Amino acid sequence: MRSGWGGYAVKVNAPTAFRVLRWSARWIDAAGKPIEGAPWGGDVKGEEVREWTLDEIGYLSPEAIKDGVAHMDGTVTIVQDGKETPLSFQLDVPEAKLAERLKTIKGKTVGIAFQESRFKTFKTSKRALDWIDRCYQSMIDLTGEKPFGGRIMIFKESPAHPWWAYAGEEMILNGDYVGETISEFDKGLISFGWVHEVGHNFDTLGDWYIWNGPAAEFQANFKLCYALESLGDGVLLNLKGVTPVYGRGAVNRPTKPSQLIDSFFMPFGDPYLADPTRKWDSMTSDEIHSFYMRIEKGYGWEPFKGMYRTYRRLADAGMKPPETPEEKIALNAAILCKETGVDLLPAFQLWRLPVEKVEEMKAKYGI
């Protein structure tokens, strides 16, 4: 996808089992020559299969949007019946452009870059910016962090891409959903997705406490909850039943932030707790959120403010983050025990979270 974001999938299948060793890809110009820049890919560790899919979603590098780029090509190297074989593939790079140029308006901490005609119908853009500005300030209060050196973050409309939005200094919005989001703001509904993306941006120290993909999504929503609580129940958001709306076609249900927390996130972990066959590394983002939200309900937000600032202190002292998910969870447990002044390990153990290395982490990081 030119000038934007895109995804692609490469599938390998065979009548007999094979194992994938590695894959690589590169940009090729119209003359068939590689574009300057390093190829990407990597080794693959897996078992023998009869079908394998490479599913990549990401930003197209500057090399990919230069004039004259024809396609992307690459190889997937497999081992089958003891023989190593490189399989070639080629993908076109279709052009994707917005119909109009972008117009940018800015608040104190965030801005909006939409196609110009959007602002003819976006009647509450200033109020929307004020709400998101206040969420940003709340997240500073919670974490002590200022992403991107405090520079203004821009919600930027883009051609359609595989997701609703991507976080970053420019938060890339899927143009297919921008009109619906504007309509929600004009109806007095704050965008769950916008606040969620801002939450991702505040994980500047995520290497310390994000142990897998669901933990990353939990962290964004945890900050969202603090921000929405700070706005108060006078600001509503759009839910479908009790599930945040991410796409088109869902029925609006204006909901108070307190309802999102108390009726959705808080009880979400109950089925996990009731199923002893489930292990900690199977927890979804909302199940992880349910655990930490219960700690917050018991001890307030102050321990979490101390938690984020402890990570900052350790990072500024030149220390390195824990290497494994188990160590990250153990360090997190150690910090929260200290910040609450309570032994929370039984709670972590009830949720089957690994805390065997708490004492080791306490000694290593001086907790």
Secondary structure as UniProt FT lines:
FT   TURN            2..3
FT   STRAND          5..29
FT   TURN            30..31
FT   STRAND          40..43
FT   STRAND          49..59
FT   HELIX           62..65
FT   TURN            67..68
FT   STRAND          69..80
FT   TURN            81..82
FT   STRAND          83..92
FT   STRAND          102..106
FT   STRAND          110..115
FT   TURN            116..117
FT   HELIX           118..121
FT   TURN            123..124
FT   HELIX           125..143
FT   HELIX           147..150
FT   STRAND          153..158
FT   STRAND          165..166
FT   STRAND          170..174
FT   HELIX           175..177
FT   HELIX           178..186
FT   TURN            187..188
FT   STRAND          189..190
FT   HELIX           192..201
FT   TURN            204..205
FT   HELIX           206..209
FT   HELIX           213..231
FT   TURN            233..234
FT   STRAND          236..240
FT   TURN            241..242
FT   STRAND          243..244
FT   TURN            248..249
FT   STRAND          254..255
FT   HELIX           257..259
FT   HELIX           260..265
FT   HELIX           266..269
FT   HELIX           270..274
FT   TURN            276..277
FT   HELIX           280..282
FT   HELIX           285..299
FT   HELIX           302..316
FT   TURN            317..318
FT   HELIX           325..340
FT   HELIX           345..350
FT   TURN            351..352
FT   TURN            356..357
FT   HELIX           358..365
//
